[in-house]
């Protein structure tokens, strides 16, 4: 790029005459300095935006995890683990799970001949 500035300063002939009307060289250099400064600011802004996004992402995940933990603590008394069931209740649970699986794998369910959307939402909730 130095040859370009030399050309602007001394003209194309190289004879040393000054063909820089109105400070064209200085204006060109000033323009490129401003562009370079703006590019630096843009890079800094992009870096700050990326850092802010990462912080918000981490904070959101921490908040989500706390809500999930709070939900499970609050609803602990409303759920029963299969190992807490009597043998008779485990058999009923197994029958219900088998019925759900049978419906979900059936031809009429896969073809949408029965209320597919309702079954996919409601049946797992009944287990």
C-alpha positions, 0 to 999 in steps of 0.5 A: 500500500506504500506505493499507492501513497507514494503515487498520490504524493508524487504523482504517476511520473515519479519526477517528484512534482507534487500532485496532491490537490486539496490534501488528497493523501491526508484525507485518504489516510484519515479515511482509512484510519477512521475505517480501521478504528470503526472495524476495531470498535465493531470487533470489540462490540461483537466480542462484548455481545458474545460474552453477554450472550454467554452470561445470559445463557449460563444464567438461564440454565442455572435458573431453569435447573433451580426451577426444576429442582424446586418443582421436584421438591414440591411434588415429591409427595405426589409421585410413587416409585415402582419399587414402592408398589405392592406386587399386585400394584406392580402388575397393574402398572405393567398392564397399563404400560403394556396397553399404552405401548400396544396402542402407540405401536398399533397400525391405526395409531400410526396411520392416524385413524384414531386421535393420535395427538391426544394419545401421544399426550394423554396415554403416557400421563396415565402410567 
